[in-house]
């Protein structure tokens, strides 16, 4: 897990904090790790992001999950269904019950 967190930290540092896209680097990472055949790392990315103070509230965590799931949904046309689905399962296994959104996003 430490190796993947190092990777996440390095990618995050490539996006300046004052940039409007500073909180969007995780979309690039989740798409890359999922399409490249390592969708199990999506759960580690989720844990890495939850360690940030930016995701302390339930609403912030739900917004994060919605962004990640939307990215994975769009990735289906590139990598097929199994890899994004495995990434979603990897994240869902770590999600707190209070953060789960049982509504439909589409």
PERA-V638392 format. One record per residue. SS is DSSP state (2 for helix, 1 for strand, 0 for the rest). BURIAL is b if it has 16 or more other C-alpha atoms within 10 Angstrom, else e. Layout:
ss-><SS,SS>
burial-><BURIAL,BURIAL>
//
This chain:
ss-><0,2,2,2,2,2,2,2,2,2,2,2,2,0,0,0,0,0,0,0,0,0,0,0,2,2,2,2,2,2,2,2,2,2,2,0,0,0,0,0,2,2,2,2,2,2,2,2,2,2,0,0,2,2,2,0,0,2,2,2,2,2,2,2,2,2,2,2,2,2,2,2,2,2,2,2,2,2,2,0,2,2,2,2,2,2,2,2,2,2,2,2,0,0,0,0,2,2,2,0,0,0,0,0,0,0>
burial-><e,e,e,e,b,e,e,b,e,e,e,b,e,e,e,e,e,e,e,e,e,e,e,e,e,b,b,e,b,b,b,e,b,b,b,e,e,e,b,b,b,b,b,b,b,b,b,b,b,e,e,e,e,e,e,e,e,e,e,e,b,b,e,b,b,e,e,b,b,e,b,b,b,e,b,e,e,e,b,e,e,e,b,b,b,b,b,b,b,b,b,b,e,e,b,e,e,e,b,e,e,e,e,e,e,e>
//
